[in-house]
Amino acid sequence: MKYRGYIRNFELFDLHGVGKITVEPQGRVNDCQARTYRQDIKVKDIEKYTTFKLPTRQWGYVVISTPDGILDHGEAIRRNVGGQVLGYFH
């Protein structure tokens, strides 16, 4: 999300084996939701999930943890990988 201009910087911490990410937003984020439970999502269901969670199709991203790394929903569809939903923002 850094290359899309939504966040300024982020830091990764590994406290006792529990990963923690601190994010510094850029100011373009209106709403941000993190999922406390990890919801599995298949590639064919990503479009349906984004339609349900995001206000419009033009802006906003669903963040997904995949075997290829942490990706937004558009990149996950392009790479044809599913994973677990970490959260979404718009």
PDB file of N, CA, C and O in Angstrom:
ATOM      1  N   MET A   1       0.809  -1.183   0.000  1.00  0.00           N
ATOM      2  CA  MET A   1       0.000   0.000   0.000  1.00  0.00           C
ATOM      3  C   MET A   1       0.861   1.259   0.000  1.00  0.00           C
ATOM      4  O   MET A   1       0.384   2.362  -0.267  1.00  0.00           O
ATOM      5  N   LYS A   2       2.130   1.065   0.305  1.00  0.00           N
ATOM      6  CA  LYS A   2       3.055   2.194   0.284  1.00  0.00           C
ATOM      7  C   LYS A   2       3.215   2.735  -1.136  1.00  0.00           C
ATOM      8  O   LYS A   2       3.236   3.949  -1.340  1.00  0.00           O
ATOM      9  N   TYR A   3       3.327   1.844  -2.109  1.00  0.00           N
ATOM     10  CA  TYR A   3       3.515   2.312  -3.487  1.00  0.00           C
ATOM     11  C   TYR A   3       2.245   2.913  -4.068  1.00  0.00           C
ATOM     12  O   TYR A   3       2.314   3.611  -5.080  1.00  0.00           O
ATOM     13  N   ARG A   4       1.089   2.668  -3.465  1.00  0.00           N
ATOM     14  CA  ARG A   4      -0.156   3.294  -3.917  1.00  0.00           C
ATOM     15  C   ARG A   4      -0.421   4.631  -3.217  1.00  0.00           C
ATOM     16  O   ARG A   4      -1.372   5.333  -3.561  1.00  0.00           O
ATOM     17  N   GLY A   5       0.421   4.985  -2.233  1.00  0.00           N
ATOM     18  CA  GLY A   5       0.308   6.286  -1.580  1.00  0.00           C
ATOM     19  C   GLY A   5      -0.618   6.328  -0.379  1.00  0.00           C
ATOM     20  O   GLY A   5      -0.994   7.417   0.057  1.00  0.00           O
ATOM     21  N   TYR A   6      -1.001   5.178   0.174  1.00  0.00           N
ATOM     22  CA  TYR A   6      -1.896   5.159   1.320  1.00  0.00           C
ATOM     23  C   TYR A   6      -1.161   5.191   2.656  1.00  0.00           C
ATOM     24  O   TYR A   6      -1.709   5.676   3.646  1.00  0.00           O
ATOM     25  N   ILE A   7       0.058   4.685   2.702  1.00  0.00           N
ATOM     26  CA  ILE A   7       0.817   4.711   3.952  1.00  0.00           C
ATOM     27  C   ILE A   7       2.184   5.344   3.715  1.00  0.00           C
ATOM     28  O   ILE A   7       2.763   5.226   2.635  1.00  0.00           O
ATOM     29  N   ARG A   8       2.687   6.022   4.751  1.00  0.00           N
ATOM     30  CA  ARG A   8       3.995   6.661   4.677  1.00  0.00           C
ATOM     31  C   ARG A   8       5.109   5.670   4.972  1.00  0.00           C
ATOM     32  O   ARG A   8       6.086   5.570   4.230  1.00  0.00           O
ATOM     33  N   ASN A   9       4.944   4.939   6.073  1.00  0.00           N
ATOM     34  CA  ASN A   9       5.988   4.021   6.502  1.00  0.00           C
ATOM     35  C   ASN A   9       5.368   2.934   7.369  1.00  0.00           C
ATOM     36  O   ASN A   9       4.248   3.090   7.855  1.00  0.00           O
ATOM     37  N   PHE A  10       6.086   1.838   7.566  1.00  0.00           N
ATOM     38  CA  PHE A  10       5.627   0.777   8.464  1.00  0.00           C
ATOM     39  C   PHE A  10       6.842   0.118   9.104  1.00  0.00           C
ATOM     40  O   PHE A  10       7.943   0.129   8.552  1.00  0.00           O
ATOM     41  N   GLU A  11       6.613  -0.458  10.287  1.00  0.00           N
ATOM     42  CA  GLU A  11       7.664  -1.169  11.011  1.00  0.00           C
ATOM     43  C   GLU A  11       7.144  -2.537  11.416  1.00  0.00           C
ATOM     44  O   GLU A  11       5.975  -2.688  11.773  1.00  0.00           O
ATOM     45  N   LEU A  12       8.012  -3.521  11.359  1.00  0.00           N
ATOM     46  CA  LEU A  12       7.672  -4.880  11.767  1.00  0.00           C
ATOM     47  C   LEU A  12       8.380  -5.195  13.077  1.00  0.00           C
ATOM     48  O   LEU A  12       9.579  -4.955  13.216  1.00  0.00           O
ATOM     49  N   PHE A  13       7.634  -5.734  14.038  1.00  0.00           N
ATOM     50  CA  PHE A  13       8.182  -6.163  15.315  1.00  0.00           C
ATOM     51  C   PHE A  13       7.865  -7.643  15.485  1.00  0.00           C
ATOM     52  O   PHE A  13       6.807  -8.108  15.063  1.00  0.00           O
ATOM     53  N   ASP A  14       8.781  -8.381  16.102  1.00  0.00           N
ATOM     54  CA  ASP A  14       8.544  -9.793  16.381  1.00  0.00           C
ATOM     55  C   ASP A  14       8.746 -10.016  17.879  1.00  0.00           C
ATOM     56  O   ASP A  14       9.801 -10.472  18.320  1.00  0.00           O
ATOM     57  N   LEU A  15       7.721  -9.686  18.639  1.00  0.00           N
ATOM     58  CA  LEU A  15       7.777  -9.817  20.091  1.00  0.00           C
ATOM     59  C   LEU A  15       7.365 -11.223  20.505  1.00  0.00           C
ATOM     60  O   LEU A  15       6.198 -11.592  20.375  1.00  0.00           O
ATOM     61  N   HIS A  16       8.304 -12.000  20.997  1.00  0.00           N
ATOM     62  CA  HIS A  16       8.036 -13.347  21.503  1.00  0.00           C
ATOM     63  C   HIS A  16       7.365 -14.224  20.458  1.00  0.00           C
ATOM     64  O   HIS A  16       6.502 -15.036  20.792  1.00  0.00           O
ATOM     65  N   GLY A  17       7.747 -14.071  19.214  1.00  0.00           N
ATOM     66  CA  GLY A  17       7.197 -14.901  18.157  1.00  0.00           C
ATOM     67  C   GLY A  17       5.852 -14.441  17.628  1.00  0.00           C
ATOM     68  O   GLY A  17       5.296 -15.077  16.732  1.00  0.00           O
ATOM     69  N   VAL A  18       5.312 -13.342  18.164  1.00  0.00           N
ATOM     70  CA  VAL A  18       4.033 -12.806  17.703  1.00  0.00           C
ATOM     71  C   VAL A  18       4.340 -11.581  16.849  1.00  0.00           C
ATOM     72  O   VAL A  18       4.850 -10.583  17.358  1.00  0.00           O
ATOM     73  N   GLY A  19       4.039 -11.648  15.572  1.00  0.00           N
ATOM     74  CA  GLY A  19       4.332 -10.543  14.668  1.00  0.00           C
ATOM     75  C   GLY A  19       3.410  -9.352  14.908  1.00  0.00           C
ATOM     76  O   GLY A  19       2.208  -9.523  15.111  1.00  0.00           O
ATOM     77  N   LYS A  20       3.973  -8.152  14.883  1.00  0.00           N
ATOM     78  CA  LYS A  20       3.195  -6.937  15.057  1.00  0.00           C
ATOM     79  C   LYS A  20       3.665  -5.927  14.018  1.00  0.00           C
ATOM     80  O   LYS A  20       4.868  -5.758  13.816  1.00  0.00           O
ATOM     81  N   ILE A  21       2.732  -5.259  13.365  1.00  0.00           N
ATOM     82  CA  ILE A  21       3.043  -4.264  12.347  1.00  0.00           C
ATOM     83  C   ILE A  21       2.497  -2.922  12.809  1.00  0.00           C
ATOM     84  O   ILE A  21       1.329  -2.814  13.181  1.00  0.00           O
ATOM     85  N   THR A  22       3.349  -1.897  12.785  1.00  0.00           N
ATOM     86  CA  THR A  22       2.927  -0.537  13.083  1.00  0.00           C
ATOM     87  C   THR A  22       2.936   0.244  11.768  1.00  0.00           C
ATOM     88  O   THR A  22       3.950   0.282  11.071  1.00  0.00           O
ATOM     89  N   VAL A  23       1.803   0.868  11.433  1.00  0.00           N
ATOM     90  CA  VAL A  23       1.648   1.554  10.154  1.00  0.00           C
ATOM     91  C   VAL A  23       1.425   3.038  10.394  1.00  0.00           C
ATOM     92  O   VAL A  23       0.649   3.421  11.270  1.00  0.00           O
ATOM     93  N   GLU A  24       2.110   3.880   9.610  1.00  0.00           N
ATOM     94  CA  GLU A  24       1.916   5.328   9.658  1.00  0.00           C
ATOM     95  C   GLU A  24       1.127   5.740   8.405  1.00  0.00           C
ATOM     96  O   GLU A  24       1.683   5.735   7.307  1.00  0.00           O
ATOM     97  N   PRO A  25      -0.169   6.099   8.551  1.00  0.00           N
ATOM     98  CA  PRO A  25      -0.986   6.409   7.368  1.00  0.00           C
ATOM     99  C   PRO A  25      -0.600   7.744   6.734  1.00  0.00           C
ATOM    100  O   PRO A  25      -0.034   8.619   7.389  1.00  0.00           O
ATOM    101  N   GLN A  26      -0.915   7.878   5.465  1.00  0.00           N
ATOM    102  CA  GLN A  26      -0.612   9.076   4.686  1.00  0.00           C
ATOM    103  C   GLN A  26      -1.670  10.155   4.870  1.00  0.00           C
ATOM    104  O   GLN A  26      -1.374  11.334   4.675  1.00  0.00           O
ATOM    105  N   GLY A  27      -2.883   9.793   5.237  1.00  0.00           N
ATOM    106  CA  GLY A  27      -3.958  10.763   5.382  1.00  0.00           C
ATOM    107  C   GLY A  27      -5.059  10.568   4.359  1.00  0.00           C
ATOM    108  O   GLY A  27      -6.065  11.277   4.401  1.00  0.00           O
ATOM    109  N   ARG A  28      -4.898   9.627   3.443  1.00  0.00           N
ATOM    110  CA  ARG A  28      -5.900   9.365   2.413  1.00  0.00           C
ATOM    111  C   ARG A  28      -6.890   8.279   2.821  1.00  0.00           C
ATOM    112  O   ARG A  28      -7.772   7.929   2.036  1.00  0.00           O
ATOM    113  N   VAL A  29      -6.764   7.741   4.025  1.00  0.00           N
ATOM    114  CA  VAL A  29      -7.605   6.621   4.453  1.00  0.00           C
ATOM    115  C   VAL A  29      -8.826   7.165   5.201  1.00  0.00           C
ATOM    116  O   VAL A  29      -8.682   7.874   6.197  1.00  0.00           O
ATOM    117  N   ASN A  30     -10.034   6.827   4.713  1.00  0.00           N
ATOM    118  CA  ASN A  30     -11.274   7.237   5.372  1.00  0.00           C
ATOM    119  C   ASN A  30     -11.718   6.244   6.424  1.00  0.00           C
ATOM    120  O   ASN A  30     -12.198   6.639   7.487  1.00  0.00           O
ATOM    121  N   ASP A  31     -11.565   4.968   6.146  1.00  0.00           N
ATOM    122  CA  ASP A  31     -11.993   3.919   7.064  1.00  0.00           C
ATOM    123  C   ASP A  31     -11.039   2.740   6.922  1.00  0.00           C
ATOM    124  O   ASP A  31     -10.613   2.399   5.819  1.00  0.00           O
ATOM    125  N   CYS A  32     -10.710   2.127   8.049  1.00  0.00           N
ATOM    126  CA  CYS A  32      -9.799   0.992   8.056  1.00  0.00           C
ATOM    127  C   CYS A  32     -10.318  -0.021   9.061  1.00  0.00           C
ATOM    128  O   CYS A  32     -10.595   0.330  10.208  1.00  0.00           O
ATOM    129  N   GLN A  33     -10.451  -1.262   8.650  1.00  0.00           N
ATOM    130  CA  GLN A  33     -10.931  -2.329   9.522  1.00  0.00           C
ATOM    131  C   GLN A  33      -9.952  -3.499   9.458  1.00  0.00           C
ATOM    132  O   GLN A  33      -9.586  -3.960   8.376  1.00  0.00           O
ATOM    133  N   ALA A  34      -9.541  -3.963  10.612  1.00  0.00           N
ATOM    134  CA  ALA A  34      -8.705  -5.159  10.689  1.00  0.00           C
ATOM    135  C   ALA A  34      -9.571  -6.313  11.174  1.00  0.00           C
ATOM    136  O   ALA A  34     -10.387  -6.145  12.080  1.00  0.00           O
ATOM    137  N   ARG A  35      -9.397  -7.456  10.586  1.00  0.00           N
ATOM    138  CA  ARG A  35     -10.152  -8.646  10.983  1.00  0.00           C
ATOM    139  C   ARG A  35      -9.431  -9.303  12.150  1.00  0.00           C
ATOM    140  O   ARG A  35      -8.252  -9.638  12.036  1.00  0.00           O
ATOM    141  N   THR A  36     -10.127  -9.493  13.284  1.00  0.00           N
ATOM    142  CA  THR A  36      -9.519 -10.155  14.432  1.00  0.00           C
ATOM    143  C   THR A  36      -9.416 -11.657  14.191  1.00  0.00           C
ATOM    144  O   THR A  36      -8.548 -12.320  14.758  1.00  0.00           O
ATOM    145  N   TYR A  37     -10.281 -12.183  13.371  1.00  0.00           N
ATOM    146  CA  TYR A  37     -10.189 -13.581  12.961  1.00  0.00           C
ATOM    147  C   TYR A  37      -9.757 -13.589  11.498  1.00  0.00           C
ATOM    148  O   TYR A  37     -10.108 -12.684  10.742  1.00  0.00           O
ATOM    149  N   ARG A  38      -9.025 -14.571  11.111  1.00  0.00           N
ATOM    150  CA  ARG A  38      -8.538 -14.666   9.741  1.00  0.00           C
ATOM    151  C   ARG A  38      -9.538 -15.454   8.912  1.00  0.00           C
ATOM    152  O   ARG A  38      -9.753 -16.645   9.135  1.00  0.00           O
ATOM    153  N   GLN A  39     -10.136 -14.778   7.966  1.00  0.00           N
ATOM    154  CA  GLN A  39     -11.151 -15.392   7.130  1.00  0.00           C
ATOM    155  C   GLN A  39     -10.500 -15.898   5.840  1.00  0.00           C
ATOM    156  O   GLN A  39      -9.927 -15.113   5.085  1.00  0.00           O
ATOM    157  N   ASP A  40     -10.584 -17.186   5.591  1.00  0.00           N
ATOM    158  CA  ASP A  40     -10.036 -17.762   4.368  1.00  0.00           C
ATOM    159  C   ASP A  40     -10.884 -17.320   3.176  1.00  0.00           C
ATOM    160  O   ASP A  40     -12.111 -17.249   3.255  1.00  0.00           O
ATOM    161  N   ILE A  41     -10.201 -17.027   2.078  1.00  0.00           N
ATOM    162  CA  ILE A  41     -10.914 -16.590   0.875  1.00  0.00           C
ATOM    163  C   ILE A  41     -10.241 -17.216  -0.343  1.00  0.00           C
ATOM    164  O   ILE A  41      -9.015 -17.241  -0.452  1.00  0.00           O
ATOM    165  N   LYS A  42     -11.070 -17.720  -1.255  1.00  0.00           N
ATOM    166  CA  LYS A  42     -10.573 -18.299  -2.500  1.00  0.00           C
ATOM    167  C   LYS A  42     -10.541 -17.212  -3.567  1.00  0.00           C
ATOM    168  O   LYS A  42     -11.196 -16.179  -3.434  1.00  0.00           O
ATOM    169  N   VAL A  43      -9.782 -17.454  -4.612  1.00  0.00           N
ATOM    170  CA  VAL A  43      -9.642 -16.456  -5.680  1.00  0.00           C
ATOM    171  C   VAL A  43     -10.997 -16.118  -6.283  1.00  0.00           C
ATOM    172  O   VAL A  43     -11.274 -14.948  -6.550  1.00  0.00           O
ATOM    173  N   LYS A  44     -11.843 -17.114  -6.503  1.00  0.00           N
ATOM    174  CA  LYS A  44     -13.138 -16.867  -7.141  1.00  0.00           C
ATOM    175  C   LYS A  44     -14.080 -16.058  -6.243  1.00  0.00           C
ATOM    176  O   LYS A  44     -15.044 -15.475  -6.740  1.00  0.00           O
ATOM    177  N   ASP A  45     -13.818 -16.011  -4.924  1.00  0.00           N
ATOM    178  CA  ASP A  45     -14.690 -15.279  -4.003  1.00  0.00           C
ATOM    179  C   ASP A  45     -14.175 -13.885  -3.655  1.00  0.00           C
ATOM    180  O   ASP A  45     -14.856 -13.152  -2.939  1.00  0.00           O
ATOM    181  N   ILE A  46     -13.004 -13.498  -4.136  1.00  0.00           N
ATOM    182  CA  ILE A  46     -12.435 -12.195  -3.786  1.00  0.00           C
ATOM    183  C   ILE A  46     -13.299 -11.058  -4.313  1.00  0.00           C
ATOM    184  O   ILE A  46     -13.555 -10.097  -3.588  1.00  0.00           O
ATOM    185  N   GLU A  47     -13.750 -11.148  -5.551  1.00  0.00           N
ATOM    186  CA  GLU A  47     -14.568 -10.083  -6.140  1.00  0.00           C
ATOM    187  C   GLU A  47     -15.879  -9.897  -5.379  1.00  0.00           C
ATOM    188  O   GLU A  47     -16.328  -8.769  -5.176  1.00  0.00           O
ATOM    189  N   LYS A  48     -16.487 -10.995  -4.961  1.00  0.00           N
ATOM    190  CA  LYS A  48     -17.730 -10.935  -4.194  1.00  0.00           C
ATOM    191  C   LYS A  48     -17.491 -10.280  -2.831  1.00  0.00           C
ATOM    192  O   LYS A  48     -18.314  -9.490  -2.368  1.00  0.00           O
ATOM    193  N   TYR A  49     -16.379 -10.603  -2.198  1.00  0.00           N
ATOM    194  CA  TYR A  49     -16.039 -10.045  -0.887  1.00  0.00           C
ATOM    195  C   TYR A  49     -15.789  -8.544  -0.989  1.00  0.00           C
ATOM    196  O   TYR A  49     -16.238  -7.781  -0.133  1.00  0.00           O
ATOM    197  N   THR A  50     -15.070  -8.113  -2.036  1.00  0.00           N
ATOM    198  CA  THR A  50     -14.799  -6.679  -2.190  1.00  0.00           C
ATOM    199  C   THR A  50     -16.082  -5.905  -2.465  1.00  0.00           C
ATOM    200  O   THR A  50     -16.236  -4.781  -1.987  1.00  0.00           O
ATOM    201  N   THR A  51     -16.996  -6.484  -3.221  1.00  0.00           N
ATOM    202  CA  THR A  51     -18.279  -5.828  -3.480  1.00  0.00           C
ATOM    203  C   THR A  51     -19.071  -5.661  -2.184  1.00  0.00           C
ATOM    204  O   THR A  51     -19.763  -4.660  -1.995  1.00  0.00           O
ATOM    205  N   PHE A  52     -18.966  -6.644  -1.299  1.00  0.00           N
ATOM    206  CA  PHE A  52     -19.696  -6.611  -0.040  1.00  0.00           C
ATOM    207  C   PHE A  52     -19.079  -5.637   0.969  1.00  0.00           C
ATOM    208  O   PHE A  52     -19.811  -4.952   1.682  1.00  0.00           O
ATOM    209  N   LYS A  53     -17.746  -5.564   1.039  1.00  0.00           N
ATOM    210  CA  LYS A  53     -17.071  -4.780   2.079  1.00  0.00           C
ATOM    211  C   LYS A  53     -16.726  -3.350   1.685  1.00  0.00           C
ATOM    212  O   LYS A  53     -16.744  -2.463   2.539  1.00  0.00           O
ATOM    213  N   LEU A  54     -16.413  -3.101   0.421  1.00  0.00           N
ATOM    214  CA  LEU A  54     -15.974  -1.770   0.010  1.00  0.00           C
ATOM    215  C   LEU A  54     -17.154  -0.943  -0.500  1.00  0.00           C
ATOM    216  O   LEU A  54     -18.086  -1.499  -1.080  1.00  0.00           O
ATOM    217  N   PRO A  55     -17.128   0.387  -0.293  1.00  0.00           N
ATOM    218  CA  PRO A  55     -18.267   1.218  -0.697  1.00  0.00           C
ATOM    219  C   PRO A  55     -18.456   1.323  -2.207  1.00  0.00           C
ATOM    220  O   PRO A  55     -19.594   1.373  -2.674  1.00  0.00           O
ATOM    221  N   THR A  56     -17.371   1.357  -2.984  1.00  0.00           N
ATOM    222  CA  THR A  56     -17.471   1.399  -4.440  1.00  0.00           C
ATOM    223  C   THR A  56     -16.386   0.523  -5.043  1.00  0.00           C
ATOM    224  O   THR A  56     -15.478   0.064  -4.350  1.00  0.00           O
ATOM    225  N   ARG A  57     -16.498   0.302  -6.345  1.00  0.00           N
ATOM    226  CA  ARG A  57     -15.491  -0.511  -7.030  1.00  0.00           C
ATOM    227  C   ARG A  57     -14.268   0.308  -7.419  1.00  0.00           C
ATOM    228  O   ARG A  57     -13.219  -0.259  -7.725  1.00  0.00           O
ATOM    229  N   GLN A  58     -14.389   1.659  -7.413  1.00  0.00           N
ATOM    230  CA  GLN A  58     -13.289   2.496  -7.872  1.00  0.00           C
ATOM    231  C   GLN A  58     -12.182   2.671  -6.848  1.00  0.00           C
ATOM    232  O   GLN A  58     -11.025   2.846  -7.231  1.00  0.00           O
ATOM    233  N   TRP A  59     -12.496   2.630  -5.560  1.00  0.00           N
ATOM    234  CA  TRP A  59     -11.451   2.874  -4.564  1.00  0.00           C
ATOM    235  C   TRP A  59     -11.651   2.010  -3.344  1.00  0.00           C
ATOM    236  O   TRP A  59     -12.761   1.589  -3.021  1.00  0.00           O
ATOM    237  N   GLY A  60     -10.544   1.758  -2.678  1.00  0.00           N
ATOM    238  CA  GLY A  60     -10.516   0.885  -1.519  1.00  0.00           C
ATOM    239  C   GLY A  60      -9.854  -0.437  -1.860  1.00  0.00           C
ATOM    240  O   GLY A  60      -9.862  -0.878  -3.009  1.00  0.00           O
ATOM    241  N   TYR A  61      -9.282  -1.056  -0.842  1.00  0.00           N
ATOM    242  CA  TYR A  61      -8.545  -2.299  -1.042  1.00  0.00           C
ATOM    243  C   TYR A  61      -8.822  -3.262   0.098  1.00  0.00           C
ATOM    244  O   TYR A  61      -8.977  -2.858   1.250  1.00  0.00           O
ATOM    245  N   VAL A  62      -8.881  -4.542  -0.243  1.00  0.00           N
ATOM    246  CA  VAL A  62      -8.920  -5.615   0.736  1.00  0.00           C
ATOM    247  C   VAL A  62      -7.499  -6.172   0.814  1.00  0.00           C
ATOM    248  O   VAL A  62      -6.892  -6.476  -0.213  1.00  0.00           O
ATOM    249  N   VAL A  63      -6.969  -6.303   2.029  1.00  0.00           N
ATOM    250  CA  VAL A  63      -5.606  -6.788   2.233  1.00  0.00           C
ATOM    251  C   VAL A  63      -5.672  -8.282   2.555  1.00  0.00           C
ATOM    252  O   VAL A  63      -6.379  -8.707   3.469  1.00  0.00           O
ATOM    253  N   ILE A  64      -4.920  -9.062   1.784  1.00  0.00           N
ATOM    254  CA  ILE A  64      -4.970 -10.519   1.888  1.00  0.00           C
ATOM    255  C   ILE A  64      -3.565 -11.068   2.105  1.00  0.00           C
ATOM    256  O   ILE A  64      -2.625 -10.680   1.411  1.00  0.00           O
ATOM    257  N   SER A  65      -3.427 -11.975   3.076  1.00  0.00           N
ATOM    258  CA  SER A  65      -2.171 -12.683   3.290  1.00  0.00           C
ATOM    259  C   SER A  65      -2.198 -13.940   2.436  1.00  0.00           C
ATOM    260  O   SER A  65      -3.045 -14.811   2.629  1.00  0.00           O
ATOM    261  N   THR A  66      -1.265 -14.033   1.486  1.00  0.00           N
ATOM    262  CA  THR A  66      -1.222 -15.147   0.539  1.00  0.00           C
ATOM    263  C   THR A  66       0.124 -15.858   0.636  1.00  0.00           C
ATOM    264  O   THR A  66       1.027 -15.370   1.315  1.00  0.00           O
ATOM    265  N   PRO A  67       0.272 -16.995  -0.025  1.00  0.00           N
ATOM    266  CA  PRO A  67       1.591 -17.629  -0.085  1.00  0.00           C
ATOM    267  C   PRO A  67       2.644 -16.758  -0.789  1.00  0.00           C
ATOM    268  O   PRO A  67       3.843 -16.946  -0.580  1.00  0.00           O
ATOM    269  N   ASP A  68       2.198 -15.808  -1.619  1.00  0.00           N
ATOM    270  CA  ASP A  68       3.099 -14.881  -2.308  1.00  0.00           C
ATOM    271  C   ASP A  68       3.420 -13.650  -1.480  1.00  0.00           C
ATOM    272  O   ASP A  68       4.172 -12.789  -1.938  1.00  0.00           O
ATOM    273  N   GLY A  69       2.877 -13.539  -0.279  1.00  0.00           N
ATOM    274  CA  GLY A  69       3.087 -12.374   0.580  1.00  0.00           C
ATOM    275  C   GLY A  69       1.774 -11.659   0.844  1.00  0.00           C
ATOM    276  O   GLY A  69       0.706 -12.174   0.512  1.00  0.00           O
ATOM    277  N   ILE A  70       1.846 -10.482   1.434  1.00  0.00           N
ATOM    278  CA  ILE A  70       0.652  -9.683   1.724  1.00  0.00           C
ATOM    279  C   ILE A  70       0.344  -8.843   0.498  1.00  0.00           C
ATOM    280  O   ILE A  70       1.157  -8.019   0.081  1.00  0.00           O
ATOM    281  N   LEU A  71      -0.843  -9.056  -0.084  1.00  0.00           N
ATOM    282  CA  LEU A  71      -1.237  -8.405  -1.327  1.00  0.00           C
ATOM    283  C   LEU A  71      -2.590  -7.727  -1.178  1.00  0.00           C
ATOM    284  O   LEU A  71      -3.375  -8.080  -0.298  1.00  0.00           O
ATOM    285  N   ASP A  72      -2.863  -6.746  -2.048  1.00  0.00           N
ATOM    286  CA  ASP A  72      -4.222  -6.221  -2.118  1.00  0.00           C
ATOM    287  C   ASP A  72      -5.046  -7.149  -3.014  1.00  0.00           C
ATOM    288  O   ASP A  72      -4.502  -8.039  -3.668  1.00  0.00           O
ATOM    289  N   HIS A  73      -6.351  -6.930  -3.035  1.00  0.00           N
ATOM    290  CA  HIS A  73      -7.221  -7.874  -3.740  1.00  0.00           C
ATOM    291  C   HIS A  73      -6.961  -7.896  -5.245  1.00  0.00           C
ATOM    292  O   HIS A  73      -7.070  -8.956  -5.863  1.00  0.00           O
ATOM    293  N   GLY A  74      -6.626  -6.771  -5.844  1.00  0.00           N
ATOM    294  CA  GLY A  74      -6.361  -6.738  -7.280  1.00  0.00           C
ATOM    295  C   GLY A  74      -5.138  -7.549  -7.657  1.00  0.00           C
ATOM    296  O   GLY A  74      -5.153  -8.289  -8.640  1.00  0.00           O
ATOM    297  N   GLU A  75      -4.089  -7.409  -6.881  1.00  0.00           N
ATOM    298  CA  GLU A  75      -2.860  -8.164  -7.147  1.00  0.00           C
ATOM    299  C   GLU A  75      -3.073  -9.652  -6.896  1.00  0.00           C
ATOM    300  O   GLU A  75      -2.518 -10.481  -7.616  1.00  0.00           O
ATOM    301  N   ALA A  76      -3.869 -10.004  -5.885  1.00  0.00           N
ATOM    302  CA  ALA A  76      -4.153 -11.418  -5.616  1.00  0.00           C
ATOM    303  C   ALA A  76      -4.924 -12.048  -6.773  1.00  0.00           C
ATOM    304  O   ALA A  76      -4.673 -13.198  -7.132  1.00  0.00           O
ATOM    305  N   ILE A  77      -5.854 -11.306  -7.353  1.00  0.00           N
ATOM    306  CA  ILE A  77      -6.598 -11.827  -8.504  1.00  0.00           C
ATOM    307  C   ILE A  77      -5.670 -11.981  -9.701  1.00  0.00           C
ATOM    308  O   ILE A  77      -5.748 -12.987 -10.407  1.00  0.00           O
ATOM    309  N   ARG A  78      -4.786 -11.001  -9.951  1.00  0.00           N
ATOM    310  CA  ARG A  78      -3.849 -11.090 -11.065  1.00  0.00           C
ATOM    311  C   ARG A  78      -2.905 -12.283 -10.925  1.00  0.00           C
ATOM    312  O   ARG A  78      -2.580 -12.942 -11.913  1.00  0.00           O
ATOM    313  N   ARG A  79      -2.467 -12.559  -9.697  1.00  0.00           N
ATOM    314  CA  ARG A  79      -1.559 -13.690  -9.471  1.00  0.00           C
ATOM    315  C   ARG A  79      -2.288 -15.012  -9.285  1.00  0.00           C
ATOM    316  O   ARG A  79      -1.659 -16.067  -9.204  1.00  0.00           O
ATOM    317  N   ASN A  80      -3.615 -14.956  -9.216  1.00  0.00           N
ATOM    318  CA  ASN A  80      -4.463 -16.142  -9.077  1.00  0.00           C
ATOM    319  C   ASN A  80      -4.151 -16.914  -7.795  1.00  0.00           C
ATOM    320  O   ASN A  80      -3.974 -18.132  -7.819  1.00  0.00           O
ATOM    321  N   VAL A  81      -4.087 -16.177  -6.656  1.00  0.00           N
ATOM    322  CA  VAL A  81      -3.852 -16.804  -5.352  1.00  0.00           C
ATOM    323  C   VAL A  81      -4.915 -16.334  -4.363  1.00  0.00           C
ATOM    324  O   VAL A  81      -5.348 -15.182  -4.399  1.00  0.00           O
ATOM    325  N   GLY A  82      -5.320 -17.224  -3.499  1.00  0.00           N
ATOM    326  CA  GLY A  82      -6.210 -16.897  -2.404  1.00  0.00           C
ATOM    327  C   GLY A  82      -5.410 -16.826  -1.109  1.00  0.00           C
ATOM    328  O   GLY A  82      -4.184 -16.937  -1.123  1.00  0.00           O
ATOM    329  N   GLY A  83      -6.100 -16.642  -0.002  1.00  0.00           N
ATOM    330  CA  GLY A  83      -5.401 -16.570   1.264  1.00  0.00           C
ATOM    331  C   GLY A  83      -6.341 -16.212   2.400  1.00  0.00           C
ATOM    332  O   GLY A  83      -7.498 -16.634   2.414  1.00  0.00           O
ATOM    333  N   GLN A  84      -5.851 -15.441   3.343  1.00  0.00           N
ATOM    334  CA  GLN A  84      -6.644 -15.034   4.487  1.00  0.00           C
ATOM    335  C   GLN A  84      -6.791 -13.517   4.490  1.00  0.00           C
ATOM    336  O   GLN A  84      -5.822 -12.788   4.279  1.00  0.00           O
ATOM    337  N   VAL A  85      -8.006 -13.055   4.730  1.00  0.00           N
ATOM    338  CA  VAL A  85      -8.280 -11.612   4.756  1.00  0.00           C
ATOM    339  C   VAL A  85      -7.746 -11.037   6.065  1.00  0.00           C
ATOM    340  O   VAL A  85      -8.129 -11.477   7.150  1.00  0.00           O
ATOM    341  N   LEU A  86      -6.851 -10.042   5.950  1.00  0.00           N
ATOM    342  CA  LEU A  86      -6.325  -9.362   7.122  1.00  0.00           C
ATOM    343  C   LEU A  86      -7.163  -8.144   7.480  1.00  0.00           C
ATOM    344  O   LEU A  86      -7.288  -7.798   8.654  1.00  0.00           O
ATOM    345  N   GLY A  87      -7.730  -7.502   6.489  1.00  0.00           N
ATOM    346  CA  GLY A  87      -8.529  -6.311   6.723  1.00  0.00           C
ATOM    347  C   GLY A  87      -8.817  -5.603   5.410  1.00  0.00           C
ATOM    348  O   GLY A  87      -8.535  -6.126   4.331  1.00  0.00           O
ATOM    349  N   TYR A  88      -9.386  -4.399   5.517  1.00  0.00           N
ATOM    350  CA  TYR A  88      -9.664  -3.611   4.327  1.00  0.00           C
ATOM    351  C   TYR A  88      -9.633  -2.135   4.693  1.00  0.00           C
ATOM    352  O   TYR A  88      -9.782  -1.776   5.861  1.00  0.00           O
ATOM    353  N   PHE A  89      -9.441  -1.289   3.703  1.00  0.00           N
ATOM    354  CA  PHE A  89      -9.447   0.153   3.922  1.00  0.00           C
ATOM    355  C   PHE A  89      -9.931   0.851   2.656  1.00  0.00           C
ATOM    356  O   PHE A  89      -9.856   0.328   1.544  1.00  0.00           O
ATOM    357  N   HIS A  90     -10.434   2.064   2.888  1.00  0.00           N
ATOM    358  CA  HIS A  90     -10.852   2.926   1.761  1.00  0.00           C
ATOM    359  C   HIS A  90     -10.774   4.368   2.179  1.00  0.00           C
ATOM    360  O   HIS A  90     -11.080   5.258   1.386  1.00  0.00           O
TER     361      HIS A  90
END
